[in-house]
C-alpha cells in the first residue's frame, strides 16, 4: 500500500521527506495542505499530528511526524530499497546525523532571519543594515557547510544530510523570485553552487519541486 505524505508546498521539512521518498523509490500519495486555509488545524489532520505540522506520513496503520524521524524510519523500514540515506557504518551515520542537526540548529536560524527581512518586512520598512547582517549570516553559514564538501555530497555519498540542507539553499531562489533585486547566487560558494546543481540533476528532483513556486 502506498505511503501517504501530508505536506505543504515549499516547507523545507516536508521537502526533505519527499526527496527521501523519491530516493527510496517508495510509492506515495501526496496530500497538500494549505497553511493559509488553516488545514493543519483541522480536526481530521490534528488526529494524525496533534502538533499541527507537516510533514506527516501514514504508512499502513503507522502515523509518523517530525521530518528527521520520518527520513530515518523510511531508510530503516525500507533498507533494501533505493538509496541508503543513513550509512551502515556508525561513524559515517553519526556524521550524517550531526550535519542534519547542524542544519536544523544553525542554518535554519540564519535563513529564517534573511527570509524575515526580505519577504516579511514591507519594502518601505526594510532596513539596509539589518538586511545586510542577515545576508552575511547566511553567507557565513553556507561557507561553513561548504567546507564539508570533500566529495560530491556533504557526507561523502548522497545522504539525509543533503536532503536536510537542500531546501534551505533552494529557498534563496524563491527569495530571488519574490524580490528580483536579491542576488541569491552570490551567497553560495562555487562548491556549494555545484552541489546544488548535483541535487537538482537527480532524476526524481523535478517531482519534489514545490508546486506553487512553479506557478509564480
Ligand atoms: N520539527 C518539525 C517542523 C515542521 C514544521 O515546522 N512545519 C511547518 C511548515 S515548514 C508547519 O507545518 N507549520 C504549520 C502551519 O504553519 O500551519 C519537523 O521537522 O517536521
py3Dmol code that shows the C-alpha trace and the ligand (Angstrom):
import py3Dmol

protein = """\
ATOM      1  CA  UNK A   1       0.000   0.000   0.000  1.00  0.00           C
ATOM      2  CA  UNK A   2       1.307   3.469  -0.878  1.00  0.00           C
ATOM      3  CA  UNK A   3       2.513   5.759   1.887  1.00  0.00           C
ATOM      4  CA  UNK A   4       0.533   8.992   2.305  1.00  0.00           C
ATOM      5  CA  UNK A   5       2.563  12.179   2.651  1.00  0.00           C
ATOM      6  CA  UNK A   6       0.911  15.282   4.076  1.00  0.00           C
ATOM      7  CA  UNK A   7       2.986  18.253   3.063  1.00  0.00           C
ATOM      8  CA  UNK A   8       2.942  21.986   2.458  1.00  0.00           C
ATOM      9  CA  UNK A   9       4.314  23.409  -0.782  1.00  0.00           C
ATOM     10  CA  UNK A  10       7.759  24.893  -0.059  1.00  0.00           C
ATOM     11  CA  UNK A  11       8.032  23.565   3.525  1.00  0.00           C
ATOM     12  CA  UNK A  12      11.743  22.693   3.953  1.00  0.00           C
ATOM     13  CA  UNK A  13      10.875  19.891   6.376  1.00  0.00           C
ATOM     14  CA  UNK A  14       8.350  18.344   4.028  1.00  0.00           C
ATOM     15  CA  UNK A  15      10.681  18.743   1.053  1.00  0.00           C
ATOM     16  CA  UNK A  16      13.411  16.660   2.709  1.00  0.00           C
ATOM     17  CA  UNK A  17      10.898  13.854   3.291  1.00  0.00           C
ATOM     18  CA  UNK A  18       9.698  13.986  -0.288  1.00  0.00           C
ATOM     19  CA  UNK A  19      13.286  13.773  -1.544  1.00  0.00           C
ATOM     20  CA  UNK A  20      13.761  10.758   0.739  1.00  0.00           C
ATOM     21  CA  UNK A  21      10.597   9.023  -0.527  1.00  0.00           C
ATOM     22  CA  UNK A  22      11.821   9.516  -4.076  1.00  0.00           C
ATOM     23  CA  UNK A  23      15.375   8.370  -3.323  1.00  0.00           C
ATOM     24  CA  UNK A  24      13.971   5.260  -1.617  1.00  0.00           C
ATOM     25  CA  UNK A  25      11.770   4.644  -4.685  1.00  0.00           C
ATOM     26  CA  UNK A  26       8.705   4.270  -2.491  1.00  0.00           C
ATOM     27  CA  UNK A  27       5.222   4.718  -3.922  1.00  0.00           C
ATOM     28  CA  UNK A  28       3.429   7.560  -2.133  1.00  0.00           C
ATOM     29  CA  UNK A  29       0.359   9.716  -2.403  1.00  0.00           C
ATOM     30  CA  UNK A  30       0.631  13.414  -1.746  1.00  0.00           C
ATOM     31  CA  UNK A  31      -1.901  15.418   0.214  1.00  0.00           C
ATOM     32  CA  UNK A  32      -1.030  19.083   0.030  1.00  0.00           C
ATOM     33  CA  UNK A  33      -2.246  21.188   2.944  1.00  0.00           C
ATOM     34  CA  UNK A  34      -2.790  24.923   2.785  1.00  0.00           C
ATOM     35  CA  UNK A  35      -1.382  26.843   5.735  1.00  0.00           C
ATOM     36  CA  UNK A  36      -3.420  29.937   4.858  1.00  0.00           C
ATOM     37  CA  UNK A  37      -6.629  27.872   4.785  1.00  0.00           C
ATOM     38  CA  UNK A  38      -5.739  26.511   8.241  1.00  0.00           C
ATOM     39  CA  UNK A  39      -5.645  22.889   7.028  1.00  0.00           C
ATOM     40  CA  UNK A  40      -3.092  21.882   9.677  1.00  0.00           C
ATOM     41  CA  UNK A  41      -5.580  22.976  12.380  1.00  0.00           C
ATOM     42  CA  UNK A  42      -8.484  20.952  11.046  1.00  0.00           C
ATOM     43  CA  UNK A  43      -9.660  18.136  13.342  1.00  0.00           C
ATOM     44  CA  UNK A  44      -9.060  15.365  10.802  1.00  0.00           C
ATOM     45  CA  UNK A  45      -5.396  16.396  10.455  1.00  0.00           C
ATOM     46  CA  UNK A  46      -4.965  17.058  14.197  1.00  0.00           C
ATOM     47  CA  UNK A  47      -5.876  13.399  14.782  1.00  0.00           C
ATOM     48  CA  UNK A  48      -2.762  12.476  12.767  1.00  0.00           C
ATOM     49  CA  UNK A  49      -0.483  15.178  14.085  1.00  0.00           C
ATOM     50  CA  UNK A  50      -1.539  16.932  17.298  1.00  0.00           C
ATOM     51  CA  UNK A  51       1.314  19.408  16.723  1.00  0.00           C
ATOM     52  CA  UNK A  52      -0.463  20.551  13.542  1.00  0.00           C
ATOM     53  CA  UNK A  53       2.631  20.368  11.345  1.00  0.00           C
ATOM     54  CA  UNK A  54       3.826  18.935   8.090  1.00  0.00           C
ATOM     55  CA  UNK A  55       5.379  16.646   7.104  1.00  0.00           C
ATOM     56  CA  UNK A  56       3.318  13.781   8.429  1.00  0.00           C
ATOM     57  CA  UNK A  57       3.170  10.340   6.872  1.00  0.00           C
ATOM     58  CA  UNK A  58       0.776   7.427   7.116  1.00  0.00           C
ATOM     59  CA  UNK A  59       2.279   4.042   6.301  1.00  0.00           C
ATOM     60  CA  UNK A  60      -0.460   1.434   6.696  1.00  0.00           C
ATOM     61  CA  UNK A  61      -1.577   1.750  10.316  1.00  0.00           C
ATOM     62  CA  UNK A  62       1.525   3.713  11.343  1.00  0.00           C
ATOM     63  CA  UNK A  63       1.413   7.510  11.570  1.00  0.00           C
ATOM     64  CA  UNK A  64       4.626   9.498  11.964  1.00  0.00           C
ATOM     65  CA  UNK A  65       5.528  13.173  12.171  1.00  0.00           C
ATOM     66  CA  UNK A  66       8.824  15.088  12.568  1.00  0.00           C
ATOM     67  CA  UNK A  67      10.834  15.130   9.370  1.00  0.00           C
ATOM     68  CA  UNK A  68      14.062  13.580  10.639  1.00  0.00           C
ATOM     69  CA  UNK A  69      12.248  10.725  12.361  1.00  0.00           C
ATOM     70  CA  UNK A  70      10.363  10.116   9.098  1.00  0.00           C
ATOM     71  CA  UNK A  71      13.507  10.049   6.946  1.00  0.00           C
ATOM     72  CA  UNK A  72      15.233   7.649   9.359  1.00  0.00           C
ATOM     73  CA  UNK A  73      12.136   5.440   9.504  1.00  0.00           C
ATOM     74  CA  UNK A  74      11.865   5.232   5.719  1.00  0.00           C
ATOM     75  CA  UNK A  75      15.550   4.390   5.446  1.00  0.00           C
ATOM     76  CA  UNK A  76      15.337   1.642   8.086  1.00  0.00           C
ATOM     77  CA  UNK A  77      11.935   0.195   7.235  1.00  0.00           C
ATOM     78  CA  UNK A  78      12.817   0.037   3.535  1.00  0.00           C
ATOM     79  CA  UNK A  79      16.532  -0.569   3.928  1.00  0.00           C
ATOM     80  CA  UNK A  80      16.958  -2.684   0.826  1.00  0.00           C
ATOM     81  CA  UNK A  81      15.158  -0.224  -1.432  1.00  0.00           C
ATOM     82  CA  UNK A  82      16.651   2.740  -3.319  1.00  0.00           C
ATOM     83  CA  UNK A  83      19.444   4.896  -1.888  1.00  0.00           C
ATOM     84  CA  UNK A  84      20.729   4.305   1.661  1.00  0.00           C
ATOM     85  CA  UNK A  85      20.284   7.694   3.347  1.00  0.00           C
ATOM     86  CA  UNK A  86      21.933   6.812   6.652  1.00  0.00           C
ATOM     87  CA  UNK A  87      25.102   4.756   6.053  1.00  0.00           C
ATOM     88  CA  UNK A  88      25.681   1.459   7.863  1.00  0.00           C
ATOM     89  CA  UNK A  89      28.981   2.474   9.446  1.00  0.00           C
ATOM     90  CA  UNK A  90      28.420   4.020  12.902  1.00  0.00           C
ATOM     91  CA  UNK A  91      30.826   6.930  12.395  1.00  0.00           C
ATOM     92  CA  UNK A  92      29.517   7.832   8.971  1.00  0.00           C
ATOM     93  CA  UNK A  93      25.941   7.606  10.235  1.00  0.00           C
ATOM     94  CA  UNK A  94      26.836   9.852  13.161  1.00  0.00           C
ATOM     95  CA  UNK A  95      28.321  12.360  10.711  1.00  0.00           C
ATOM     96  CA  UNK A  96      25.099  12.416   8.704  1.00  0.00           C
ATOM     97  CA  UNK A  97      23.069  12.931  11.895  1.00  0.00           C
ATOM     98  CA  UNK A  98      25.462  15.675  13.003  1.00  0.00           C
ATOM     99  CA  UNK A  99      25.041  17.617   9.745  1.00  0.00           C
ATOM    100  CA  UNK A 100      21.241  17.232   9.848  1.00  0.00           C
ATOM    101  CA  UNK A 101      21.337  18.567  13.383  1.00  0.00           C
ATOM    102  CA  UNK A 102      23.571  21.485  12.348  1.00  0.00           C
ATOM    103  CA  UNK A 103      21.152  22.383   9.550  1.00  0.00           C
ATOM    104  CA  UNK A 104      18.188  22.365  11.939  1.00  0.00           C
ATOM    105  CA  UNK A 105      20.062  24.165  14.694  1.00  0.00           C
ATOM    106  CA  UNK A 106      22.083  26.787  12.824  1.00  0.00           C
ATOM    107  CA  UNK A 107      21.301  27.013   9.113  1.00  0.00           C
ATOM    108  CA  UNK A 108      17.555  27.364   9.580  1.00  0.00           C
ATOM    109  CA  UNK A 109      18.103  30.194  12.064  1.00  0.00           C
ATOM    110  CA  UNK A 110      20.301  32.093   9.578  1.00  0.00           C
ATOM    111  CA  UNK A 111      17.940  31.628   6.621  1.00  0.00           C
ATOM    112  CA  UNK A 112      14.853  32.456   8.728  1.00  0.00           C
ATOM    113  CA  UNK A 113      16.432  35.801   9.655  1.00  0.00           C
ATOM    114  CA  UNK A 114      17.041  36.602   5.977  1.00  0.00           C
ATOM    115  CA  UNK A 115      13.590  35.472   4.876  1.00  0.00           C
ATOM    116  CA  UNK A 116      12.040  37.615   7.586  1.00  0.00           C
ATOM    117  CA  UNK A 117      13.917  40.744   6.435  1.00  0.00           C
ATOM    118  CA  UNK A 118      13.420  40.081   2.749  1.00  0.00           C
ATOM    119  CA  UNK A 119       9.930  38.649   2.450  1.00  0.00           C
ATOM    120  CA  UNK A 120       8.026  39.706   5.542  1.00  0.00           C
ATOM    121  CA  UNK A 121       9.238  43.253   6.218  1.00  0.00           C
ATOM    122  CA  UNK A 122       7.421  45.647   3.856  1.00  0.00           C
ATOM    123  CA  UNK A 123       9.845  47.045   1.210  1.00  0.00           C
ATOM    124  CA  UNK A 124       9.360  50.608   2.502  1.00  0.00           C
ATOM    125  CA  UNK A 125      10.218  49.486   6.056  1.00  0.00           C
ATOM    126  CA  UNK A 126      13.269  47.471   5.033  1.00  0.00           C
ATOM    127  CA  UNK A 127      16.412  48.354   6.960  1.00  0.00           C
ATOM    128  CA  UNK A 128      19.558  48.077   4.795  1.00  0.00           C
ATOM    129  CA  UNK A 129      21.878  47.312   7.724  1.00  0.00           C
ATOM    130  CA  UNK A 130      19.602  44.619   9.145  1.00  0.00           C
ATOM    131  CA  UNK A 131      19.196  43.061   5.714  1.00  0.00           C
ATOM    132  CA  UNK A 132      22.950  43.063   5.122  1.00  0.00           C
ATOM    133  CA  UNK A 133      23.535  41.444   8.536  1.00  0.00           C
ATOM    134  CA  UNK A 134      21.027  38.699   7.737  1.00  0.00           C
ATOM    135  CA  UNK A 135      22.554  38.181   4.294  1.00  0.00           C
ATOM    136  CA  UNK A 136      26.070  37.933   5.786  1.00  0.00           C
ATOM    137  CA  UNK A 137      24.787  35.439   8.367  1.00  0.00           C
ATOM    138  CA  UNK A 138      23.531  33.154   5.591  1.00  0.00           C
ATOM    139  CA  UNK A 139      26.706  33.568   3.514  1.00  0.00           C
ATOM    140  CA  UNK A 140      28.855  32.648   6.554  1.00  0.00           C
ATOM    141  CA  UNK A 141      26.713  29.622   7.374  1.00  0.00           C
ATOM    142  CA  UNK A 142      26.758  28.364   3.790  1.00  0.00           C
ATOM    143  CA  UNK A 143      30.535  28.858   3.561  1.00  0.00           C
ATOM    144  CA  UNK A 144      30.854  26.871   6.793  1.00  0.00           C
ATOM    145  CA  UNK A 145      28.831  23.940   5.425  1.00  0.00           C
ATOM    146  CA  UNK A 146      30.632  24.062   2.080  1.00  0.00           C
ATOM    147  CA  UNK A 147      33.800  23.037   3.941  1.00  0.00           C
ATOM    148  CA  UNK A 148      32.256  19.575   4.341  1.00  0.00           C
ATOM    149  CA  UNK A 149      32.164  19.092   0.575  1.00  0.00           C
ATOM    150  CA  UNK A 150      35.250  16.993   0.121  1.00  0.00           C
ATOM    151  CA  UNK A 151      33.298  14.645  -2.160  1.00  0.00           C
ATOM    152  CA  UNK A 152      30.200  15.229  -4.276  1.00  0.00           C
ATOM    153  CA  UNK A 153      27.862  15.358  -1.287  1.00  0.00           C
ATOM    154  CA  UNK A 154      28.044  16.648   2.278  1.00  0.00           C
ATOM    155  CA  UNK A 155      28.923  13.375   3.991  1.00  0.00           C
ATOM    156  CA  UNK A 156      30.548  11.627   1.027  1.00  0.00           C
ATOM    157  CA  UNK A 157      27.793   9.775  -0.872  1.00  0.00           C
ATOM    158  CA  UNK A 158      24.287  11.266  -1.169  1.00  0.00           C
ATOM    159  CA  UNK A 159      22.582  11.068   2.242  1.00  0.00           C
ATOM    160  CA  UNK A 160      19.921  12.512   4.523  1.00  0.00           C
ATOM    161  CA  UNK A 161      22.328  15.391   5.235  1.00  0.00           C
ATOM    162  CA  UNK A 162      21.989  16.665   1.649  1.00  0.00           C
ATOM    163  CA  UNK A 163      18.207  16.420   1.750  1.00  0.00           C
ATOM    164  CA  UNK A 164      18.107  18.321   5.041  1.00  0.00           C
ATOM    165  CA  UNK A 165      20.136  21.232   3.686  1.00  0.00           C
ATOM    166  CA  UNK A 166      18.905  21.471   0.102  1.00  0.00           C
ATOM    167  CA  UNK A 167      15.531  23.186   0.765  1.00  0.00           C
ATOM    168  CA  UNK A 168      17.264  25.996   2.682  1.00  0.00           C
ATOM    169  CA  UNK A 169      19.656  26.660  -0.190  1.00  0.00           C
ATOM    170  CA  UNK A 170      16.815  26.439  -2.707  1.00  0.00           C
ATOM    171  CA  UNK A 171      14.827  28.946  -0.695  1.00  0.00           C
ATOM    172  CA  UNK A 172      17.212  31.624  -1.880  1.00  0.00           C
ATOM    173  CA  UNK A 173      15.867  31.100  -5.404  1.00  0.00           C
ATOM    174  CA  UNK A 174      12.389  31.678  -4.038  1.00  0.00           C
ATOM    175  CA  UNK A 175      13.631  34.910  -2.425  1.00  0.00           C
ATOM    176  CA  UNK A 176      15.013  35.980  -5.799  1.00  0.00           C
ATOM    177  CA  UNK A 177      11.701  35.096  -7.457  1.00  0.00           C
ATOM    178  CA  UNK A 178       9.855  37.306  -4.962  1.00  0.00           C
ATOM    179  CA  UNK A 179      12.496  40.093  -4.770  1.00  0.00           C
ATOM    180  CA  UNK A 180      14.307  40.158  -8.136  1.00  0.00           C
ATOM    181  CA  UNK A 181      16.998  42.563  -6.880  1.00  0.00           C
ATOM    182  CA  UNK A 182      18.095  39.901  -4.386  1.00  0.00           C
ATOM    183  CA  UNK A 183      21.113  38.106  -5.816  1.00  0.00           C
ATOM    184  CA  UNK A 184      20.762  34.560  -4.465  1.00  0.00           C
ATOM    185  CA  UNK A 185      23.709  33.034  -6.355  1.00  0.00           C
ATOM    186  CA  UNK A 186      26.153  35.411  -4.671  1.00  0.00           C
ATOM    187  CA  UNK A 187      25.509  33.747  -1.308  1.00  0.00           C
ATOM    188  CA  UNK A 188      26.800  30.371  -2.474  1.00  0.00           C
ATOM    189  CA  UNK A 189      30.438  29.379  -2.693  1.00  0.00           C
ATOM    190  CA  UNK A 190      31.316  27.744  -6.043  1.00  0.00           C
ATOM    191  CA  UNK A 191      31.478  24.350  -4.293  1.00  0.00           C
ATOM    192  CA  UNK A 192      28.011  24.774  -2.780  1.00  0.00           C
ATOM    193  CA  UNK A 193      26.583  26.016  -6.087  1.00  0.00           C
ATOM    194  CA  UNK A 194      27.975  22.876  -7.781  1.00  0.00           C
ATOM    195  CA  UNK A 195      26.482  20.701  -5.005  1.00  0.00           C
ATOM    196  CA  UNK A 196      23.095  22.404  -5.527  1.00  0.00           C
ATOM    197  CA  UNK A 197      23.238  21.586  -9.232  1.00  0.00           C
ATOM    198  CA  UNK A 198      24.070  17.945  -8.404  1.00  0.00           C
ATOM    199  CA  UNK A 199      20.937  17.655  -6.244  1.00  0.00           C
ATOM    200  CA  UNK A 200      18.853  19.308  -8.959  1.00  0.00           C
ATOM    201  CA  UNK A 201      20.209  16.812 -11.507  1.00  0.00           C
ATOM    202  CA  UNK A 202      18.843  13.827  -9.532  1.00  0.00           C
ATOM    203  CA  UNK A 203      16.341  12.065 -11.824  1.00  0.00           C
ATOM    204  CA  UNK A 204      13.451  12.478  -9.382  1.00  0.00           C
ATOM    205  CA  UNK A 205      14.232  16.047  -8.341  1.00  0.00           C
ATOM    206  CA  UNK A 206      11.521  17.620 -10.519  1.00  0.00           C
ATOM    207  CA  UNK A 207       8.843  15.533  -8.765  1.00  0.00           C
ATOM    208  CA  UNK A 208       9.670  17.265  -5.498  1.00  0.00           C
ATOM    209  CA  UNK A 209       9.715  20.886  -6.665  1.00  0.00           C
ATOM    210  CA  UNK A 210       7.147  22.963  -4.722  1.00  0.00           C
ATOM    211  CA  UNK A 211       4.077  23.346  -6.962  1.00  0.00           C
ATOM    212  CA  UNK A 212       3.362  26.964  -6.032  1.00  0.00           C
ATOM    213  CA  UNK A 213       6.934  28.050  -6.832  1.00  0.00           C
ATOM    214  CA  UNK A 214       6.426  26.858 -10.405  1.00  0.00           C
ATOM    215  CA  UNK A 215       3.194  28.767 -10.743  1.00  0.00           C
ATOM    216  CA  UNK A 216       4.815  32.018  -9.557  1.00  0.00           C
TER     217      UNK A 216
END
"""
ligand_1 = """\
20
LIG
N 10.283 19.932 13.584
C 9.281 19.768 12.555
C 8.979 21.134 11.967
C 7.817 21.081 10.976
C 7.244 22.470 10.692
O 7.509 23.459 11.407
N 6.427 22.566 9.651
C 5.750 23.808 9.338
C 5.908 24.130 7.852
S 7.573 24.494 7.409
C 4.252 23.649 9.594
O 3.703 22.589 9.371
N 3.575 24.701 10.064
C 2.167 24.607 10.295
C 1.395 25.806 9.933
O 2.025 26.854 9.686
O 0.153 25.724 9.909
C 9.778 18.761 11.521
O 10.997 18.566 11.408
O 8.953 18.121 10.856
"""
view = py3Dmol.view(width=600, height=400)
view.addModel(protein, "pdb")
view.setStyle({"model": 0}, {"cartoon": {"style": "trace"}})
view.addModel(ligand_1, "xyz")
view.setStyle({"model": 1}, {"stick": {}})
view.zoomTo()
view.show()
